[in-house]
């Protein structure tokens, strides 16, 4: 059954296409009476006149020369300013190549768009680039991105509304079996994640896709519980770290500025050292992160966190002495 929201979107798109098509029609049929045009276009005269007037309020800006300019009369419509809609759209090679790269990225994001639509548009762009006169190098784009079985399984789970089972290895190497209902797919810091409802936990958890193994579709119907608070997230802050109250201040060597791409920051200042303020959603995770970068980053505050790190580092050094 088609949802009311889908029908609404389709209706809006049809309205947009109908109105914009009038620009070409009036240019190609100057002096045609509204009654004749209405018959040609399959609409009544009142709708045609309303659409033509609507065009005069549309454009790419708000000033008169940024809007369509039409002179509407019963005996015909004169197009005074068509805003460049006088030839078919033709992408430059650079624009087409950029669009193709974006579509390939979209293919790797399950549930974001129908895969057959993305594939169809990609093939059209490849054919265009292959025939382009501008000498755009299609060789790097001529093959689809490397197949990812995990993302393919996630996409199937979303399309078929089935649960997903997999083994998950966390950051410290612990492995656990999960069966989940995928609620959303998100991307952050160069990695892809799923937010999924875990019945055993009674809430939504976040899983990084490159840590998911032995992924398979389950016969069980998916129950993503999208109405729960735990299913919600803001695209600009997918992990909700900006709302975390506890903060820590770290210092980073200037030559290790790349660290900032691996951790969420609240504030950054550049002096002799790079000083960053980060949210502490998990003290254990932050300790592991700092210890793994101990030669280039350290904690300035809070003192308790710094002391805990120092003790963990000392325990690690003492472990070497205890070896036989």
C-alpha positions as CSV (number, residue, x, y, z in Angstrom):
1,X,0.0,0.0,0.0
2,X,1.3,3.4,-0.9
3,X,1.8,5.6,2.2
4,X,0.2,9.1,2.3
5,X,3.7,10.6,2.7
6,X,4.9,8.9,-0.5
7,X,1.7,10.0,-2.4
8,X,2.3,13.5,-1.2
9,X,5.9,13.5,-2.4
10,X,4.9,12.1,-5.8
11,X,2.2,14.8,-6.1
12,X,4.6,17.6,-5.3
13,X,7.1,16.2,-7.9
14,X,4.4,16.0,-10.5
15,X,3.4,19.7,-9.8
16,X,7.0,20.8,-10.2
17,X,7.5,19.0,-13.5
18,X,4.2,20.3,-14.9
19,X,5.0,23.9,-14.0
20,X,8.6,23.9,-15.2
21,X,7.6,22.2,-18.5
22,X,5.5,25.3,-19.2
23,X,8.7,27.4,-19.8
24,X,9.6,25.2,-22.9
25,X,6.0,25.0,-24.0
26,X,5.4,28.7,-24.1
27,X,8.8,29.4,-25.8
28,X,8.0,26.8,-28.6
29,X,4.3,28.0,-29.0
30,X,4.3,31.8,-28.9
31,X,0.9,33.3,-29.3
32,X,-1.1,30.1,-28.7
33,X,-4.3,30.9,-26.8
34,X,-4.7,29.5,-23.3
35,X,-7.7,27.4,-24.4
36,X,-5.6,25.7,-27.1
37,X,-2.6,25.2,-24.7
38,X,-4.9,23.8,-22.0
39,X,-6.1,21.2,-24.5
40,X,-2.6,20.4,-25.6
41,X,-1.3,19.9,-22.0
42,X,-4.4,18.1,-20.7
43,X,-5.3,20.7,-18.0
44,X,-8.1,23.2,-17.6
45,X,-7.6,26.9,-18.4
46,X,-7.8,27.9,-14.7
47,X,-5.0,25.5,-13.8
48,X,-2.9,26.6,-16.7
49,X,-3.2,30.3,-15.8
50,X,-2.4,29.5,-12.2
51,X,0.7,27.6,-13.1
52,X,1.9,30.3,-15.4
53,X,1.5,33.0,-12.7
54,X,3.2,30.6,-10.2
55,X,6.3,30.6,-12.5
56,X,6.7,34.3,-12.0
57,X,7.4,33.7,-8.3
58,X,10.0,31.0,-8.9
59,X,13.7,31.2,-9.7
60,X,17.1,31.0,-8.1
61,X,16.8,34.2,-6.0
62,X,14.4,36.8,-4.7
63,X,15.1,39.8,-7.0
64,X,13.2,40.4,-10.3
65,X,16.0,39.3,-12.6
66,X,16.4,36.1,-10.6
67,X,12.8,35.0,-11.2
68,X,11.0,33.8,-14.3
69,X,9.3,36.6,-16.1
70,X,6.1,35.9,-18.1
71,X,3.4,38.0,-19.6
72,X,0.2,36.1,-19.2
73,X,-2.9,36.9,-21.3
74,X,-5.8,34.9,-22.6
75,X,-4.5,35.2,-26.1
76,X,-1.1,33.7,-25.1
77,X,1.9,33.8,-22.8
78,X,5.1,35.6,-23.7
79,X,8.3,34.4,-21.9
80,X,10.5,37.4,-21.2
81,X,13.1,35.8,-18.9
82,X,13.5,32.0,-19.1
83,X,16.5,31.9,-16.6
84,X,18.5,29.8,-19.1
85,X,15.9,27.0,-19.5
86,X,16.1,27.3,-23.2
87,X,18.3,24.2,-24.0
88,X,18.4,20.7,-22.6
89,X,20.6,20.2,-19.5
90,X,24.1,19.0,-20.4
91,X,26.6,18.2,-17.7
92,X,30.3,19.0,-18.1
93,X,32.6,16.0,-17.8
94,X,33.8,17.2,-14.4
95,X,30.2,17.5,-13.2
96,X,29.3,14.1,-14.5
97,X,32.4,12.5,-13.0
98,X,31.7,14.1,-9.6
99,X,28.1,13.0,-9.7
100,X,29.2,9.4,-10.6
101,X,31.6,9.4,-7.6
102,X,28.8,10.5,-5.3
103,X,26.5,7.8,-6.7
104,X,29.1,5.1,-6.1
105,X,29.4,6.3,-2.5
106,X,25.6,6.2,-2.2
107,X,25.7,2.6,-3.4
108,X,27.8,1.7,-0.3
109,X,25.2,3.2,2.1
110,X,22.4,0.6,2.5
111,X,18.8,1.9,2.6
112,X,19.7,5.4,1.4
113,X,18.3,4.9,-2.2
114,X,16.9,2.1,-4.3
115,X,19.9,0.2,-5.6
116,X,18.4,-0.4,-9.1
117,X,17.9,3.4,-9.5
118,X,21.4,4.3,-8.5
119,X,22.8,1.6,-10.8
120,X,20.7,2.8,-13.7
121,X,21.8,6.4,-13.3
122,X,25.4,5.4,-12.9
123,X,25.4,3.4,-16.1
124,X,24.0,6.4,-18.0
125,X,26.7,8.6,-16.6
126,X,29.4,6.1,-17.5
127,X,28.1,6.0,-21.1
128,X,28.1,9.8,-21.2
129,X,31.6,10.1,-19.9
130,X,32.8,7.4,-22.3
131,X,31.6,9.4,-25.2
132,X,32.5,12.8,-23.9
133,X,34.7,15.0,-26.0
134,X,36.5,16.5,-23.1
135,X,38.8,13.5,-22.6
136,X,37.6,12.7,-19.1
137,X,39.4,9.6,-17.8
138,X,36.7,7.1,-17.2
139,X,39.0,4.1,-16.4
140,X,39.1,4.8,-12.7
141,X,35.3,5.0,-12.6
142,X,34.5,2.3,-15.1
143,X,34.3,-0.4,-12.5
144,X,31.9,-0.5,-9.5
145,X,33.4,-0.1,-6.0
146,X,34.6,-3.3,-4.4
147,X,31.7,-5.5,-3.3
148,X,31.1,-5.4,0.4
149,X,29.2,-8.5,1.6
150,X,28.4,-6.8,5.0
151,X,26.8,-3.7,3.4
152,X,25.0,-5.9,0.9
153,X,23.5,-8.0,3.7
154,X,22.4,-4.8,5.6
155,X,20.8,-3.5,2.4
156,X,18.9,-6.8,2.0
157,X,17.8,-6.7,5.7
158,X,16.4,-3.2,5.2
159,X,14.6,-4.0,1.9
160,X,13.2,-7.3,3.1
161,X,12.4,-6.1,6.6
162,X,14.3,-9.0,8.2
163,X,16.6,-9.3,11.2
164,X,20.3,-9.5,10.8
165,X,22.6,-11.9,12.7
166,X,26.4,-11.5,13.0
167,X,29.5,-11.8,15.2
168,X,30.8,-8.5,16.5
169,X,34.3,-7.8,17.6
170,X,34.7,-4.7,19.7
171,X,37.7,-2.4,19.9
172,X,39.5,-4.6,22.5
173,X,38.9,-7.8,20.6
174,X,36.0,-9.4,22.5
175,X,33.6,-11.2,20.1
176,X,29.8,-11.6,20.7
177,X,27.0,-12.9,18.6
178,X,24.1,-10.5,17.9
179,X,20.7,-10.7,16.2
180,X,19.3,-7.2,15.5
181,X,16.8,-5.2,13.7
182,X,18.5,-2.5,11.7
183,X,17.0,1.0,12.3
184,X,19.4,3.3,10.5
185,X,22.7,3.5,8.7
186,X,25.0,6.3,9.4
187,X,28.5,7.5,8.5
188,X,31.0,9.3,10.7
189,X,34.8,9.8,10.8
190,X,35.2,7.8,7.6
191,X,33.4,4.7,8.9
192,X,30.0,3.2,8.4
193,X,27.8,2.2,11.3
194,X,24.3,0.8,11.9
195,X,22.0,1.7,14.7
196,X,20.0,-1.4,15.5
197,X,17.4,-2.6,18.0
198,X,18.8,-5.4,20.2
199,X,16.0,-7.4,21.8
200,X,18.3,-8.8,24.5
201,X,19.3,-5.3,25.6
202,X,15.9,-3.8,25.1
203,X,17.4,-0.8,23.4
204,X,19.3,0.4,20.3
205,X,23.0,-0.1,20.0
206,X,25.5,1.2,17.4
207,X,27.7,-1.3,15.5
208,X,30.6,-0.4,13.2
209,X,30.3,-2.4,10.0
210,X,33.9,-3.3,9.6
211,X,33.8,-5.1,12.9
212,X,30.8,-7.2,11.8
213,X,31.6,-10.8,10.7
214,X,29.7,-13.9,9.6
215,X,26.8,-11.6,8.7
216,X,23.6,-13.4,7.6
217,X,19.9,-12.6,7.1
218,X,17.5,-14.2,9.7
219,X,14.1,-15.5,8.9
220,X,12.7,-13.4,11.8
221,X,10.8,-10.3,10.9
222,X,12.6,-7.0,11.7
223,X,11.2,-5.0,14.7
224,X,13.3,-1.8,14.6
225,X,11.2,0.1,17.2
226,X,11.7,3.4,15.5
227,X,9.5,5.2,18.0
228,X,11.9,4.6,20.9
229,X,14.1,7.5,22.1
230,X,17.2,5.3,21.6
231,X,16.5,5.1,17.8
232,X,16.8,8.8,17.3
233,X,20.0,10.6,16.3
234,X,21.1,13.9,14.8
235,X,23.0,13.5,11.5
236,X,25.5,16.2,12.6
237,X,26.0,14.4,16.0
238,X,25.1,10.7,15.3
239,X,26.5,9.4,18.6
240,X,25.0,12.2,20.8
241,X,28.5,13.2,22.1
242,X,27.7,16.9,22.1
243,X,25.2,16.3,24.9
244,X,27.7,14.4,27.1
245,X,28.4,16.5,30.2
246,X,31.8,15.1,31.2
247,X,34.7,16.6,29.3
248,X,38.4,16.0,29.1
249,X,41.2,18.3,27.9
250,X,44.1,16.8,25.9
251,X,47.3,18.1,24.4
252,X,48.5,16.8,21.1
253,X,51.8,17.3,19.3
254,X,51.4,19.5,16.2
255,X,52.8,16.8,13.9
256,X,50.0,14.5,15.1
257,X,47.1,16.8,14.1
258,X,45.6,13.8,12.2
259,X,44.4,12.5,15.5
260,X,41.7,15.1,15.4
261,X,40.1,13.2,12.6
262,X,39.7,10.1,14.8
263,X,38.0,11.7,17.8
264,X,35.0,14.0,18.5
265,X,36.1,17.4,19.7
266,X,34.2,20.2,21.4
267,X,36.9,22.8,21.1
268,X,40.3,23.1,19.5
269,X,43.0,25.7,20.0
270,X,46.4,25.9,18.3
271,X,49.5,27.1,20.2
272,X,52.8,25.4,20.6
273,X,50.7,22.3,21.1
274,X,47.2,21.5,19.9
275,X,44.8,21.7,22.9
276,X,41.5,19.9,22.4
277,X,38.4,19.4,24.6
278,X,36.6,16.1,24.1
279,X,33.4,14.6,25.4
280,X,33.9,11.6,27.7
281,X,31.0,9.2,26.9
282,X,33.2,6.2,27.9
283,X,36.2,6.8,30.2
284,X,37.5,3.3,29.2
285,X,37.4,4.1,25.5
286,X,39.2,7.4,26.0
287,X,41.9,5.7,28.1
288,X,42.5,3.1,25.4
289,X,42.6,5.9,22.8
290,X,45.2,8.0,24.7
291,X,47.3,5.0,25.6
292,X,47.4,3.9,21.9
293,X,48.7,7.5,21.1
294,X,50.8,8.0,24.2
295,X,53.8,9.2,22.3
296,X,51.8,12.1,20.7
297,X,48.8,12.9,23.0
298,X,48.2,13.1,26.8
299,X,45.5,14.2,29.2
300,X,45.7,17.5,31.0
301,X,42.4,17.2,32.9
302,X,40.5,15.9,34.8
303,X,43.3,14.8,37.2
304,X,41.5,11.5,38.0
305,X,41.6,10.4,34.4
306,X,45.3,11.3,34.1
307,X,46.0,9.3,37.2
308,X,44.1,6.3,35.9
309,X,46.0,6.4,32.7
310,X,49.3,6.6,34.5
311,X,48.4,3.6,36.6
312,X,47.4,1.6,33.5
313,X,50.6,2.5,31.8
314,X,52.6,1.5,34.9
315,X,50.7,-1.8,35.1
316,X,51.6,-2.5,31.5
317,X,55.3,-1.9,32.1
318,X,55.3,-4.0,35.3
319,X,53.7,-6.9,33.3
320,X,57.0,-7.1,31.3
321,X,59.0,-7.5,34.5
322,X,56.7,-10.4,35.6
323,X,57.4,-12.4,32.5
324,X,59.6,-15.5,33.2
